[in-house]
Amino acid sequence: MVKINGVSFEKQYRRTTSRPIDSTDTWKSKEDAESYARNTDAEPYVPYDGQVISIEGEEDIYILVKDDTISTEDGRKHFKLHKISTEEGADDKYLSKVDPDSAKGLITFLAGIDVKIKAVIQKLIAEDATFSKEISSKDYVQNLIGWMITPDGHIDAKSLHLRDFLEVPELRYNRVSITSGEDWLAPGGGIIESVNESSQTLTLKLEPGEVASLAVDDICKGIFNNSTGFQTSYFRITQKISNSEFKYTLRSGYSYHPQKAMHFVAYGNFTNAERQKSAYSTKDYKRYLAGVNNWEITSSMVMMQLGDLSNLVISGLDLSGYSAYLRNVYMTGTIKQLSQDGTTEVLVPAFKGEWKAGKYWYYDEVTHNGSTWICIEPSTTQEPSDSSTDWLKEVSKGDPGTPGKDGIPGKDGADGRTSYFHVKYSPVQNPTSSQMKDTPDVYIGTYVDFVQANSTDPSKYTWARFQGIQGENGTQGIPGVNGEDGRTSYLHIKYSNDGKTFTANNGETPGAWIGQYVDFVQSDSSVFSDYKWQKIKGEDGADGKDGVGVQDVDVLYYLSTSSSTLTGGSWSTTAPAWVNGKYMWSKTRVIYTDGSTTETDPACITGSKGANGTNGSNGEDGRGVTSIVEQYYLSTSSSSLVGGSWSTTAPAWVNGKYIWTRSVITYTDSSSTTTDAICVTGAKGETGIGVKSYREQYYLSTSYSTPAGGSWSYNVPSWTDGKFMWTRTVVTYTDNTTWTSDPVCVTGSAGPSGKGVKSFEVLYYLSTSSSTLTGGSWSTTAPKWEDGKYIWTKTKVTYTDNTTYESSPACLTGGQGKTGLPGAMLRPRGEWKPNTEYYHNDAFVDTVIYNGNNKLCKVTHTSTSTFDSTKWDEFNEFINVATNVLLAQNATIDVLGTSGIFVGNLEKTQGWMITEGAIKHNQTGFELTAEGGINTANGKLVLTSNSTVIRTNTGKDIALFKEVDGVPMIDAKNINTENLVVTSGAKIGEWDVTATGLAITSQNDANILLNMSGTKFLRINENKYSSLISARNDSGSIFSLSVYGSGNGLDIVANGGEKNYGYAIKSAGQHQFYQRSGDIWNAPGVLWAGIIDGNGNISRSWGNGCTVSRAYRNGAGDYVIEHNAGSEYIPIATAIHGVWSIASVSDVNHNYFHVRTFHKDGNYGDSWSCVAIIGRNRI
């Protein structure tokens, strides 16, 4: 429905098929009506498209629509029934566009809808939206699926994602609080609102009146997530700038700054003892701290820990397996101990030693008269005895035992030995035998043994500095007390990649973390927690800022009236023609990828024509112009050079292609320059045609179903009984083409009443619409064609009984045709030159300058050595024109003013400005841009209409913008767009649009099918009972996987090792695995293979399934190979030396084995050998 000046036109249907009359036929049964519509019986019928059919006994009516399933080779037209509702039935099936209405089912808008009132839609764009009832998703079920918002503000949804802060009075969910990570009770902390990393300043998010809980020297940490995972930021508060703003510094060795919205804790303080107490809990334990004055929490800071103690080592004791550590414990009341059986409770007594007269309490334990007693009353002053009622004897005094038998005599002890203390002196700490002496010196060496004589071996002595640092004359100090026995301390070092487990080779392989501890035991501990760990490999630095590249370089030109300043012109990327008295300037503009630009300083590159000077001496050869050659390019694009090549011959114009041109200027020194290419023609427009004439033709036929037995004539024949009159319209257009309407039978044979045709008239109607009769009246006189109006016609038959019949009106003519071909473009070619081709065709008309006059080419030709005036017309040129009115038959204007063309009222308060190829209204800002687009300025394009139709040139409706029940909507069968934005929460079929893609859940039949051919496809869940993914590609690979860096190309895991479980990979056919130079091969089977030379060295090796840490010669023909394959391996060895050696494997142990080589004579001897380790690989 199109609204034009407040008048609505009902849609009319044009008669396009042969039929006697338009009528509604009533059939006795649906089978008869279908037989008529199909038109496949032996006797042909005359059904037509759009014919209305009714059936006796049915309220509904039917319309005939084309049936494409029936072949038309028989020359007939075939249709099928399509039910249409009556007005009463339509009320229950269709929505009204003019009256308030409601839909019983869900209405889906595929492209969304923009409304300012309430609506049930998937996408809502509204400046002001009010909902009086609940709004919810289609599949909403309370507390299960979907979402709903109630009018009083309650929301039931699956999840909520916020980009900033959430502020609520209380967070509740079944009154259960869940913390993932650490939960701290500390002297300080907070939430970060913003961070300036360059100045190392952070701002806290505080509520009005809230005081920050931070102090200088606070030790802080927080955990946040970035693209590589969860990270921890450690920082120290160094300065308080304001109540919410603080300066900070990062912990040494750590690079992560605090982050916006990060929650952090101040768990200690470097200097303030009052802020060194805190407590925190994890999912494994709860810990209470005191004296936290450093980044790391040591065991001395732990006052109490409850839960898992596996990470706690106190005084060298591993507390794994225990659940409570307390520094000092004070307890009152009753203590019960639960047995390991889980049911037996045992009270724990409070032991108070020997009983003394006084008051005791329940379960106090004392000893008295050799027995142990426990108080069983709340309190007592009784003395424990067998008759006391307040005491329970726990342990009775035992009777004296019988004397034991004499023991077995012991063996004689070893003879006693005399120990001797030996002392030597030396001037150096590690002397030789000759440097040892018996007189005191700087160093003293001592040892003890059972040999009287002093040894001359300096290694037996333990050396220490004897003489003070101050020299031999230093004051003697007070003798000190005897020191404890000296003990050797050992520094132990291990490595880790993750700070949780050792690296390979039990931590001997260097990694990102280093662990250290010192004790008096020589061997390294294999307990990870014994080491104090510190990360020695820093995190990757942040990505550097993107570099700035060059996006474009332009050379700009300026035609100035001065050689010293820029005057009287403007900058352009097109080089202007040289003009005497003017000066050409140039500069270069560089546009970078970040949008910034730089420009060189302007330079004057040409001068004006000077006066004749006196003859000077012969100068160097000057550079003149030897030729200017025009080049042409036939491109498929009007904006870039595509699909062609440069040529000096002007190409013929081709529809859909664009002619570009440039000039190649060659100078007398053989150098040359090329001007910028410009597009000089557009694509061919469609030829417009008009209506030249239209006439009715008549045919007197012997058949009512097809014209037969006569001929077409422009004269109306007399009616003849038994014959049938047909008519058609012949339209002749201005290009002499014609169109003929389908013939229509307008009269039948004599009816039962015997009436005939009395008269026959053709009526015409000049309408303002091509779809409805509007704005005119019927007339027997054919009107003249008018642009914007449409000629309709119908036929009126008057019978002998004065009844009449009128055919359905048909629109014969359309509006004005499209603009015809563009005219030729005037193309200035500069000064006339001989032996040059000049054009006058549909594309170009060349102009030249000859003897100072402008000439216009009359005919395409190639110039000779002399100017031929018969091929040229005078073509006057005005440099400047100033006039109020310009009338021109043809005009080519390079520059028309500087402010464009204004079309509007004289006061210029309302009108349109045409400038630089665009048309823009000076008040509303509405603009038709130079690129062919529409700029509405205020972001709105308002078409005032109840419904707006977008229709093609062929009359097909593309989309209908309409309003139903006050709700704007778009009705379109297909939408084709380069960028379709569907927001999260919308649905495409059964697929849900999420923030990151498409999702479908609980749909067993959901699938994705890519079927390029029967031999090339990718199918996901094509059949829910077979494979989830199936693919085939006979002409190439199905999956091509590649990865760079530390990622894996393919990870496949089949969980479960029982025979009933599936396989990770099950394959058949040809297989090819290959290893490039430098690649790692780590697979079950041959884990490692190598060649061992006669000295026990590894000559060369292959394989990464395990690591052979070393191989060495242990003796003649005995080689030891050490590895990390554990015990699950099988070694194989064979000798390769040329002396008939034999190799065998022996002593196959955990992580090492021996290879023995011996000669044919049976003796072991050194030999080269090949060794392989087979087994399960290590990953």
Residue pairs with C-beta under 8 A, 6 or more apart in sequence:
1 8
1 9
1 11
1 97
1 945
1 946
1 947
1 962
2 9
2 945
2 947
2 948
2 949
3 944
3 945
3 946
3 947
4 768
7 774
8 946
9 769
9 771
9 772
9 773
9 774
10 772
11 771
11 772
12 771
12 772
12 773
12 809
13 50
13 808
14 808
14 810
14 811
15 22
15 744
15 807
15 808
15 810
16 49
16 742
17 48
17 49
17 50
17 77
17 742
18 46
18 48
18 705
18 706
18 742
18 743
18 744
18 745
19 46
19 48
19 51
19 744
19 745
20 46
20 704
20 745
20 746
20 748
21 805
21 807
22 51
22 807
22 808
23 51
24 52
24 53
24 54
24 61
25 36
25 51
25 52
25 53
25 54
26 53
26 54
26 55
26 56
27 33
27 36
27 53
27 54
27 55
27 56
28 55
28 56
29 55
29 56
30 55
30 58
30 81
33 53
33 55
33 62
33 81
34 80
34 81
35 41
36 45
36 47
36 53
37 47
37 53
37 64
37 67
37 78
37 79
37 80
37 81
38 67
38 70
38 78
38 79
38 80
39 45
39 47
39 76
39 77
39 78
39 79
40 70
40 74
40 76
40 78
44 76
44 705
46 704
46 705
47 64
47 77
47 78
47 79
48 64
48 77
48 79
49 64
49 65
49 66
49 77
49 79
50 63
50 64
51 63
51 64
51 79
52 61
52 62
52 63
52 64
53 61
53 62
53 63
53 64
53 81
54 61
54 62
55 62
59 86
59 88
59 89
60 83
60 84
60 85
60 86
60 89
61 83
61 84
61 86
62 81
62 82
62 83
62 84
63 81
63 82
63 84
64 79
64 80
64 81
64 82
65 79
65 80
65 82
66 77
66 78
66 79
66 80
67 78
67 79
67 80
70 78
72 78
85 93
85 94
95 101
95 103
95 964
95 965
96 964
96 965
97 946
97 947
97 962
97 963
97 964
100 965
100 966
101 964
101 965
102 965
106 120
106 138
107 120
108 122
109 121
109 122
109 123
109 969
109 970
110 972
110 975
111 970
111 972
111 975
111 980
112 121
112 122
112 123
112 125
112 982
112 986
113 119
113 121
113 123
113 124
113 125
113 967
113 968
113 969
113 970
114 125
114 126
114 968
115 121
115 124
115 125
115 126
115 129
115 967
115 968
116 126
116 127
116 128
116 129
117 966
117 967
118 129
118 130
118 131
118 132
119 967
122 985
122 986
122 987
123 982
123 983
123 986
131 149
131 151
132 151
133 151
134 148
134 149
134 150
134 151
135 148
135 149
136 146
136 147
136 148
136 149
137 146
137 147
137 148
137 985
138 146
138 987
139 145
139 146
140 146
140 147
140 148
140 156
142 148
142 156
143 156
145 158
147 155
147 156
147 157
147 158
148 155
148 156
148 157
149 155
161 995
164 261
165 191
165 205
165 261
179 281
180 283
181 223
181 282
182 223
182 265
182 280
182 281
182 282
183 280
183 281
183 282
184 265
184 267
184 278
184 279
184 280
185 278
185 279
185 280
186 265
186 266
186 267
186 278
186 279
186 280
187 213
187 215
187 218
187 266
187 269
187 274
187 275
187 277
187 278
188 213
188 214
188 215
188 218
188 220
188 265
188 266
188 275
189 213
189 214
189 220
189 263
189 264
189 265
189 266
190 204
190 205
190 206
190 212
190 213
190 214
190 263
190 264
191 204
191 205
191 261
191 262
191 263
192 202
192 203
192 204
192 205
192 222
192 258
192 259
192 260
192 261
192 262
192 264
193 203
193 204
193 205
193 244
193 260
193 261
194 202
194 203
194 260
195 201
195 202
195 203
195 257
195 258
195 259
195 260
196 202
197 257
199 247
200 247
200 248
200 249
200 250
200 257
201 241
201 245
201 246
201 247
201 248
202 245
202 246
202 248
202 258
203 244
203 245
204 212
204 214
204 244
204 245
204 246
205 244
206 212
206 243
206 244
211 243
212 243
212 244
212 246
213 266
214 220
214 237
214 240
214 246
214 266
215 237
215 240
215 266
215 269
215 272
215 275
216 237
216 238
216 239
216 240
217 236
217 237
217 238
217 269
217 270
217 271
217 272
218 236
218 237
218 266
218 268
218 269
218 275
219 234
219 236
219 266
219 267
219 268
219 269
219 270
219 292
219 293
219 294
219 295
220 234
220 235
220 236
220 237
220 248
220 258
220 264
220 265
220 266
220 267
221 232
221 233
221 234
221 235
221 264
221 265
221 267
222 232
222 233
222 258
222 259
222 262
222 263
222 264
222 265
223 230
223 231
223 232
223 233
223 262
224 230
224 231
224 233
224 256
224 259
224 262
225 231
231 256
231 539
232 254
232 256
233 250
233 254
233 256
233 257
233 258
233 259
233 262
233 264
234 250
234 251
234 254
234 295
235 248
235 249
235 250
235 251
235 257
235 258
236 248
236 249
236 250
236 251
236 270
237 246
237 247
237 248
237 266
238 246
238 247
238 248
238 249
239 246
239 247
240 246
240 247
241 247
248 258
250 256
250 257
251 295
253 534
253 535
253 538
255 538
255 539
255 541
256 539
258 264
265 278
265 280
266 275
267 278
267 280
267 289
267 292
267 297
268 275
268 276
268 278
268 289
268 292
268 293
268 294
269 275
269 276
269 292
269 293
270 293
270 294
271 293
273 291
273 293
276 289
276 290
276 291
276 292
276 293
277 289
277 290
277 291
277 292
278 289
278 292
279 286
279 287
279 288
279 289
280 286
280 287
280 289
281 287
284 307
284 308
285 305
285 306
285 307
285 308
285 309
285 311
286 305
286 306
286 307
287 302
287 304
287 305
287 306
288 302
288 303
288 304
288 305
289 297
289 301
289 302
289 303
290 301
290 303
291 300
291 301
292 301
299 312
299 313
299 314
302 312
302 314
302 325
302 327
303 326
303 327
304 324
304 325
304 326
304 327
305 312
305 324
305 325
306 323
306 324
306 325
307 323
308 323
309 319
309 320
309 321
309 322
309 323
309 324
309 325
310 319
310 320
310 321
310 529
311 529
312 319
312 325
313 319
313 529
313 530
314 325
316 519
318 527
318 529
319 325
334 347
334 362
334 363
335 347
335 348
336 345
336 346
336 347
336 348
337 345
337 346
337 347
337 348
338 344
338 345
338 346
339 345
339 346
347 363
348 363
349 363
349 364
349 365
349 374
349 394
350 361
350 363
350 364
350 365
351 365
351 366
352 360
352 364
352 365
352 366
353 366
353 367
354 366
354 367
354 368
355 366
355 367
355 368
355 373
355 383
355 384
357 381
357 383
358 381
359 379
359 380
359 381
360 366
360 375
360 379
360 380
360 381
361 375
361 378
361 379
362 375
362 376
362 377
362 378
362 379
363 374
363 375
363 376
364 374
364 375
365 372
365 373
365 374
365 375
365 394
366 372
366 373
366 375
366 384
367 373
368 383
368 384
369 384
369 385
369 397
370 397
370 398
371 384
371 393
371 394
371 395
371 396
371 397
372 393
372 394
372 395
373 384
373 391
373 392
373 393
373 394
374 391
374 392
374 394
375 390
375 391
375 392
376 390
376 391
376 392
377 389
377 390
380 390
380 391
382 388
382 389
382 390
382 391
384 391
384 393
385 391
386 393
417 450
418 450
418 452
419 448
419 449
419 450
420 448
420 449
420 450
420 451
420 452
421 446
421 448
422 446
422 447
422 448
422 449
422 454
422 455
422 460
422 461
423 438
423 444
423 445
423 446
424 436
424 437
424 438
424 444
424 445
424 446
424 454
424 458
424 461
425 436
425 437
425 438
425 439
425 440
425 441
425 442
425 443
425 444
425 445
425 466
426 435
426 436
426 437
426 441
426 442
426 443
426 444
426 445
426 458
426 463
427 435
427 441
427 442
427 443
428 435
428 442
428 443
429 443
429 463
429 465
430 458
430 463
431 443
431 445
431 458
431 463
432 458
433 456
433 457
433 458
435 458
436 445
436 456
436 458
436 461
440 466
440 467
441 466
441 467
442 465
442 466
442 467
443 463
443 464
443 465
443 466
443 467
444 463
444 464
444 465
444 466
445 458
445 461
445 462
445 463
445 464
446 461
446 462
447 455
447 460
447 461
447 462
449 460
455 461
462 486
468 474
487 520
488 520
488 522
489 518
489 519
489 520
490 518
490 519
490 520
490 521
490 522
491 516
491 518
492 516
492 517
492 518
492 519
492 524
492 525
492 530
492 531
493 514
493 515
493 516
494 502
494 503
494 506
494 507
494 508
494 514
494 515
494 524
494 531
495 502
495 503
495 507
495 508
495 509
495 510
495 511
495 513
495 514
495 515
496 502
496 503
496 507
496 511
496 512
496 513
496 514
496 515
496 528
496 533
497 503
497 511
497 512
497 513
498 512
498 513
499 512
499 513
499 533
499 535
500 528
501 528
502 528
503 509
503 510
503 511
504 1107
504 1124
505 1107
505 1109
505 1124
506 526
507 515
507 524
511 537
512 535
512 536
512 537
513 533
513 534
513 535
513 536
513 537
514 533
514 534
514 536
515 528
515 531
515 532
515 533
515 534
516 531
516 532
516 534
517 525
517 530
517 531
517 532
525 531
548 592
548 593
548 594
548 596
549 592
549 593
550 590
550 591
550 592
550 593
551 591
551 592
551 593
552 590
552 591
553 588
553 589
553 590
553 591
554 573
554 588
554 589
554 591
555 573
555 586
555 587
555 588
555 589
555 676
556 571
556 572
556 573
556 586
556 587
556 588
556 589
556 599
557 571
557 572
557 573
557 574
557 575
557 576
557 584
557 585
557 586
558 566
558 569
558 570
558 571
558 572
558 584
558 585
558 586
558 587
558 602
559 568
559 569
559 576
559 579
559 582
559 583
559 584
559 585
560 566
560 567
560 568
560 569
560 582
560 583
560 584
560 585
560 604
561 567
561 568
561 569
561 581
561 582
561 583
562 568
562 583
563 583
563 604
563 607
563 608
564 604
566 585
566 602
568 582
569 582
571 587
573 676
574 675
574 676
574 678
575 584
575 675
575 676
576 584
577 828
577 830
578 584
578 606
580 608
580 609
581 608
581 609
582 608
583 604
583 606
583 607
583 608
584 604
584 605
584 606
585 602
585 603
585 604
585 605
586 602
586 603
586 605
587 599
587 600
587 601
587 602
587 603
588 599
588 600
589 597
589 598
589 599
589 600
590 597
590 598
590 599
591 597
592 598
621 668
621 669
622 668
623 667
623 668
623 669
623 671
624 667
624 668
625 665
625 666
625 667
625 668
626 666
626 667
626 668
627 665
627 666
627 833
628 663
628 664
628 665
628 666
628 830
628 833
629 648
629 663
629 664
629 666
630 648
630 650
630 661
630 662
630 663
630 829
631 646
631 647
631 648
631 661
631 662
631 663
631 664
632 646
632 647
632 648
632 649
632 650
632 651
632 659
632 660
632 661
633 641
633 644
633 645
633 646
633 647
633 659
633 660
633 661
633 662
633 677
634 643
634 644
634 651
634 654
634 657
634 658
634 659
634 660
635 641
635 642
635 643
635 644
635 657
635 658
635 659
635 660
635 679
636 642
636 643
636 644
636 656
636 657
636 658
637 643
637 658
638 658
638 679
638 682
638 683
639 679
641 660
641 677
644 657
646 662
649 837
650 659
650 837
650 839
650 843
650 844
651 659
652 843
653 659
653 681
653 684
653 841
653 842
653 843
655 683
655 684
656 683
656 684
657 683
658 679
658 681
658 682
658 683
659 679
659 680
659 681
659 843
660 677
660 678
660 679
660 680
661 677
661 678
661 680
661 827
662 674
662 675
662 676
662 677
662 678
663 674
663 675
664 672
664 673
664 674
664 675
665 672
665 673
665 674
665 675
666 672
680 825
680 827
680 843
680 844
681 822
681 825
681 843
682 822
684 821
684 822
685 818
685 819
685 820
685 821
685 822
686 817
686 818
687 735
687 817
687 818
687 820
687 821
688 816
688 817
688 818
688 819
688 820
689 733
689 734
689 735
689 737
689 817
690 733
690 734
690 785
690 816
690 817
691 731
691 732
691 733
691 734
691 785
691 791
691 812
691 813
692 732
692 733
692 734
692 736
693 731
693 732
694 729
694 730
694 731
694 732
694 782
694 791
694 793
694 812
694 813
695 714
695 729
695 730
696 714
696 727
696 728
696 729
696 730
696 762
696 793
696 795
697 712
697 713
697 714
697 727
697 728
697 729
697 730
698 712
698 713
698 714
698 715
698 716
698 717
698 725
698 726
698 727
699 707
699 710
699 711
699 712
699 713
699 725
699 726
699 727
699 728
699 743
700 709
700 710
700 717
700 720
700 723
700 724
700 725
700 726
701 707
701 708
701 709
701 710
701 723
701 724
701 725
701 726
701 745
702 708
702 709
702 710
702 722
702 723
702 724
703 709
703 724
704 724
704 745
704 748
704 749
705 745
707 726
707 743
709 723
710 723
712 728
716 760
717 725
719 725
719 747
719 756
719 757
721 749
721 750
721 756
722 749
722 750
723 749
724 745
724 747
724 748
724 749
725 745
725 746
725 747
725 757
725 760
726 743
726 744
726 745
726 746
727 743
727 744
727 746
727 795
728 740
728 741
728 742
728 743
728 744
729 740
729 741
729 793
729 810
729 812
730 738
730 739
730 740
730 741
731 738
731 739
731 740
731 741
731 812
731 813
732 738
733 739
741 810
741 812
744 795
744 807
746 760
746 795
746 797
746 805
746 807
747 757
747 797
750 756
753 801
755 799
755 800
755 801
755 803
756 799
756 800
757 797
757 798
757 799
757 800
758 798
758 799
758 800
758 802
759 797
759 798
760 795
760 796
760 797
760 798
761 780
761 795
761 796
761 797
761 798
762 780
762 793
762 794
762 795
762 796
763 778
763 779
763 780
763 793
763 794
763 795
763 796
763 806
764 778
764 779
764 780
764 781
764 782
764 783
764 791
764 792
764 793
765 773
765 776
765 777
765 778
765 779
765 791
765 792
765 793
765 794
765 809
766 775
766 776
766 783
766 786
766 789
766 790
766 791
766 792
767 773
767 774
767 775
767 776
767 789
767 790
767 791
767 792
767 811
768 774
768 775
768 776
768 788
768 789
768 790
769 775
769 790
770 790
770 811
770 814
770 815
770 955
771 811
773 792
773 809
775 789
776 783
776 789
778 794
782 791
783 791
785 791
785 813
787 815
787 816
788 815
788 816
789 815
790 811
790 812
790 813
790 814
790 815
791 811
791 812
791 813
792 809
792 810
792 811
792 812
793 809
793 810
793 812
794 806
794 807
794 808
794 809
794 810
795 806
795 807
796 804
796 805
796 806
796 807
797 804
797 805
797 806
798 804
799 805
821 842
824 840
824 841
824 842
824 843
824 844
824 845
825 843
825 844
825 845
826 844
826 845
826 846
826 847
826 856
826 892
827 839
827 844
827 845
827 846
827 847
828 846
828 847
828 848
829 836
829 838
829 846
829 847
829 848
830 848
830 849
831 848
831 849
831 850
832 848
832 849
832 850
832 855
832 863
832 867
833 863
834 863
834 864
834 865
834 866
835 862
835 863
835 864
835 865
836 862
836 863
837 860
837 861
837 862
837 863
838 846
838 848
838 857
838 860
838 861
838 862
838 863
838 871
839 845
839 846
839 857
839 860
840 846
840 857
840 858
840 859
840 860
841 860
845 856
845 857
846 857
847 854
847 855
847 856
847 857
847 875
848 854
848 855
848 857
848 872
849 855
850 867
850 872
853 874
854 874
854 875
854 876
854 877
855 872
855 873
855 874
855 875
856 872
856 873
856 874
856 875
857 871
857 872
858 870
858 871
858 872
858 873
859 871
861 868
861 871
899 913
899 915
900 913
900 914
900 915
900 916
901 913
901 914
901 915
902 908
902 911
902 912
902 913
902 914
902 922
903 911
903 912
903 914
904 910
904 911
904 912
904 922
905 911
908 922
909 922
909 923
910 922
910 923
911 921
911 922
912 919
912 920
912 921
912 922
913 919
913 920
913 921
913 922
916 930
917 929
917 930
918 927
918 928
918 929
918 930
919 927
919 928
920 926
920 927
920 928
920 935
921 927
924 937
924 938
925 935
925 936
925 937
925 938
926 934
926 935
926 936
926 937
927 934
927 935
927 936
927 937
928 934
929 935
934 941
943 961
945 961
946 962
946 963
947 960
947 961
947 962
947 963
948 960
948 961
948 962
949 957
949 959
949 960
949 961
950 957
950 958
950 959
950 960
950 961
951 957
951 958
952 958
958 972
959 970
959 971
959 972
960 970
960 971
960 972
961 968
961 969
961 970
961 971
962 968
962 969
962 971
963 969
982 988
982 993
983 993
984 993
984 994
984 995
985 992
985 993
986 992
986 993
987 993
988 998
990 1000
990 1003
990 1006
991 998
991 999
991 1000
992 998
992 999
992 1000
992 1001
1000 1006
1004 1024
1005 1021
1005 1024
1006 1021
1007 1019
1007 1020
1007 1021
1007 1022
1008 1018
1008 1019
1008 1020
1008 1021
1009 1017
1009 1018
1009 1019
1009 1020
1009 1022
1010 1017
1010 1018
1010 1019
1011 1017
1011 1019
1015 1032
1015 1033
1015 1034
1015 1035
1016 1032
1016 1033
1016 1034
1016 1035
1017 1030
1017 1031
1017 1032
1018 1029
1018 1030
1018 1031
1018 1038
1019 1029
1019 1030
1019 1031
1020 1028
1020 1029
1021 1028
1021 1029
1022 1030
1031 1038
1031 1039
1032 1038
1041 1049
1041 1050
1042 1049
1043 1049
1052 1064
1052 1065
1053 1064
1054 1061
1054 1062
1054 1063
1054 1064
1055 1061
1075 1081
1080 1104
1081 1102
1081 1103
1081 1104
1081 1105
1082 1103
1082 1104
1082 1105
1082 1177
1082 1178
1082 1179
1083 1105
1083 1177
1084 1105
1084 1175
1084 1176
1084 1177
1085 1105
1085 1174
1086 1103
1086 1105
1086 1172
1086 1173
1086 1174
1087 1103
1087 1105
1087 1106
1087 1125
1087 1129
1087 1173
1087 1174
1087 1175
1087 1177
1087 1178
1088 1101
1088 1102
1088 1103
1088 1104
1088 1105
1088 1106
1088 1107
1088 1108
1088 1123
1088 1125
1088 1172
1088 1173
1089 1101
1089 1102
1089 1103
1089 1170
1089 1171
1089 1172
1089 1173
1090 1098
1090 1099
1090 1100
1090 1101
1090 1102
1090 1108
1090 1111
1090 1170
1090 1171
1090 1172
1091 1098
1091 1099
1091 1100
1091 1101
1091 1136
1091 1168
1091 1169
1091 1170
1091 1171
1092 1098
1092 1099
1092 1111
1092 1119
1092 1121
1092 1155
1092 1168
1092 1169
1092 1170
1092 1171
1093 1099
1093 1168
1094 1113
1094 1137
1094 1166
1094 1167
1094 1168
1095 1113
1095 1166
1096 1111
1096 1112
1096 1113
1096 1114
1096 1119
1096 1120
1097 1111
1098 1108
1098 1111
1099 1168
1101 1108
1103 1173
1105 1125
1105 1173
1105 1175
1105 1177
1105 1178
1106 1123
1106 1124
1106 1125
1106 1129
1106 1173
1106 1175
1106 1177
1106 1178
1107 1123
1107 1124
1107 1178
1108 1121
1108 1122
1108 1123
1108 1173
1109 1122
1109 1123
1109 1124
1110 1122
1111 1119
1111 1120
1111 1121
1111 1122
1111 1171
1112 1119
1112 1120
1113 1119
1113 1166
1114 1120
1114 1154
1115 1164
1116 1164
1116 1165
1116 1166
1117 1156
1117 1157
1117 1158
1117 1163
1117 1164
1117 1165
1117 1166
1117 1167
1118 1154
1118 1155
1118 1156
1118 1164
1119 1154
1119 1155
1119 1156
1119 1157
1119 1169
1120 1152
1120 1153
1120 1154
1121 1131
1121 1152
1121 1153
1121 1154
1121 1155
1121 1171
1121 1173
1122 1151
1122 1152
1123 1129
1123 1151
1123 1152
1123 1173
1124 1151
1124 1178
1125 1151
1125 1173
1125 1175
1125 1178
1126 1150
1126 1151
1127 1149
1127 1150
1128 1175
1128 1176
1129 1173
1129 1174
1129 1175
1129 1176
1130 1173
1130 1174
1130 1175
1131 1145
1131 1148
1131 1153
1131 1155
1131 1171
1131 1172
1131 1173
1131 1174
1132 1145
1132 1171
1132 1172
1132 1173
1132 1174
1133 1143
1133 1144
1133 1145
1133 1155
1133 1169
1133 1170
1133 1171
1133 1172
1134 1143
1134 1169
1134 1170
1135 1141
1135 1142
1135 1143
1135 1157
1135 1167
1135 1168
1135 1169
1135 1170
1136 1167
1136 1168
1136 1169
1136 1170
1137 1157
1137 1167
1137 1168
1137 1169
1139 1159
1139 1165
1139 1167
1140 1159
1140 1160
1141 1157
1141 1158
1141 1159
1141 1160
1141 1165
1141 1167
1141 1169
1142 1157
1142 1158
1142 1159
1142 1160
1143 1155
1143 1156
1143 1157
1143 1167
1143 1169
1144 1155
1144 1156
1144 1157
1144 1158
1145 1153
1145 1154
1145 1155
1145 1156
1146 1153
1146 1154
1146 1155
1146 1156
1147 1153
1147 1154
1155 1169
1155 1171
1156 1164
1157 1164
1157 1165
1157 1166
1157 1167
1157 1169
1158 1164
1158 1165
1159 1165
1159 1167
